[in-house]
Amino acid sequence: MSRRTSFLRHAVRLAALGLGFLALGDAQAGAALARFPSLNGNSIVFEAHGNLWRVDRKGGRAERLTSEPGYDLMPRYSPDGKWIAFTGQYQANTDVYVIPAAGGEARRLTFHSDVVDGAPERWGPDNMVLGWTPDSKNVVFLSRRSSMNSWFGRYFTVPVEGGEEKLMPLDKGGAFSWSPDGKAIAYNRIFTNFRTWKRYTG
C-alpha cells in the first residue's frame, strides 16, 4: 500500500467520524437527559426535565407522571410494583414523596429541612430516596439529619402510608441493594454519586 493510499484512507475515516459526531449532535439537540431509571416488570420510570416519566422497556412514547412546580429525582418502584417513591424539591424544601405506579397525586412522607443552608450539589439532595424495604412497606432514604458530619447522610425508613421515620443502624452510606432474603444489604460506604471534577471539560 502506498503512502498516498494510506493517507487517503485515514482522511476518509476522519471525515466519516466527524460527520458521525455532527449527526449525533443534531439528533440530541432537542433531546432530554433521562436519569435515575428504575425498572419494574416491563415498565421503566425515570427523570427528565425535572419530572418523572414512564416508558415500556421495549421503547415507545414516554408518559409523564408528575408535573408539579419543582424538581423530581431518584424515582424508585416498590418491589410489589404498586408505588413510586421519589425525592421532590418543592416549596424550597427537599423531601420524600410517593405516587401510585399508575400516576396520581404526590403524597409527602417526610417533613425535615436540610441541616445546612445552600448545601453544595456534590453532597447530593437531602432526604434522597434510595429504594424500599423488601416488603414494600417502607421507603429507604438518605438524610443528613443525625449525622456527625453534614457531608455524609444516614439511612432512614418511612412507612409508605406516612408516619414515624426510623434510623437504620449504619453511620453513613450511599447507594445500596438488599440481599434476596432481605436480611442483609450491599452498599457504598462513601457516597460520591453527585461529586464533580474541578474544571473538567471532557
N, C-alpha and C positions, 0 to 999 in steps of 0.2 A: 504494500500500500504506500503510495507516495505521500509526502508531507502535505502537499496541497489537498489531496483527497481527505486525509485525516483532519486537517484544519476545517474543511467544509463540513464534515460530519459533526464536529464539535460545535461549529457555528449553528448548524441546523438544530441540534439538541438544545442549545442555549436559547435559541429563538422560540422553540416549542415550549420549553419550560417557562419562559417569560409570558407567552400567550396564556399558558395554563394559570399562572398567578393572576393575570388580568381578568380572566374569565371567572376565577374563584372570587376575586374582589367584587366584580359586578353582581355575581349571584348572591353574595352575602351582604350587599349594601343595605338592603331593607330587611334583612333577617333579624330575628331576635336571638339573644343568647339564652338558651334553655339550660337551667341549672337545677341542682339538687333533686334528681329524679328518684322516685320511689315506685316500686313495682308490686302489683297485686294481681295475680292471675294474668289476664290479658290486658290489663289496664296500667298505664303509667301516668303518674301525676308529677308535675314539675313546675318550676317558677320561671316566668318570662315577663318582662315589662312590669315587674313588681307585683304580679298577680299569679294565682295558681291556675293551671290548665291540666286537662286530662286528655289522653290520646290512646288509641289502641296500640298495642305493642307491635302490630304489623304496619303501623303508619296510618296516614289519613289526616283528616281535619281535626285540629285540637279544639276542645270545648272549654270555654272559660268558666272557672268555678267561683272566683272571687272578683269583686270589682270595687270594694270599699276604698275610700281615700286612705292611702297609707301603703306600706311596703310589706309584702308577704314573702316568707322564705322558709326553707327547710321543711317542706311537706313530708309527712310520713304516714303511710297507710297503717291502720291497726292490723294485727295478724289475722283477725276474722274478716277483714275487708269491709267493715261497716263504717269506719270513721277515717278522717284525715286530720291529723294534728299538724299544726304549723306555728311558726313564730310570726306574729303580726306586729308591725310598728305603727300603732295608731295613737292619735292624740298625745304626741310627744312622749310615748312610753312604748316599751317593748315587752310583750307578754306572750304566753302560750294560749292558743285558740284551737278550737276543734269545729269541724263541719261534717255533716253526713257525707259519705263517699259519693253519693249521687249529686251532691251540691246542696246548698241551702245557706241559711243564716249562720254566721260565725258566732260561736259562744266562747266567751273569755273564761279561762281557767285559773290564771294567776293574776295577782294584783300587787306587784312588787317592783318599785323603781330600781334602777341601777345604783350601785354603791358609789359611783363617781359620775360627775357631770362631764359630758363630751368624751366618753371613753374612745380610745383610738380604734380604728376599724380592724387593726391587726389582732385585737383581743377577741373579735367576733361579737355577735349580739348577745346581750344578757337574756336569760330565760330562753335559751336556744333549744328547740326540740331536737332530740336525737333518735327517738323511737318510742317503743311501747314495751310494757311487760308482756310476757308470752300469753297471758290470759286475756289481753286486750282491755283490761280494766283500768290501767293507769298509763299516763303519758310520762316518758322519761325525758328530762330536760337538764340543761347545764346552766347554772346560775352562779354569779359571783358573790351572792349573799353567803354568809357564814364561812367565807374563805379567809385564810390568813394573809393571802396576797391577792390583790384585786386583779392581777394578771391571769389568775387561774380560776376556773369555775369548778363547782362541785355538782355531783349528780343528785337530782331530786326526782320524786314522782308526785303526780297529782291525779286524783281519780277523774275519769272521763266525764262523770256526772257532776264534777266540781266538789270542792271540799278541801280538807287539810293537805298541805304539801308536806312530804316526808323526805328527810335527808337520807341518802343511801350511804353505807359505811365505807366510803372512799374519800380520801382527802383532796384529790383532783383527778382530772382526766379529760378525754376528748371523745372522738367517735368510738362506738362500741357495738358489739353484737352478742346476743345471747347464745349459749350452747343449745343444742337440740332439746335437751331435757329441762332447760330453763333454770338450772342450778348454778351456772357459772357464766361469766362474761369474758370476752376478749376485748381489750380496749387499748387506746393510745394513752400512754401515761402523760405525755406532754402534748398539749393541744396547739397545733400550728396551722390549722386549716385556713385561717384568714390572714396569715402573715404575708408581707410584701417584700420584694427585694429593692433595696435602695438604688435609685437611678437605673433600674432595669429597663432596657429599651428593646428587648428581643421580641 
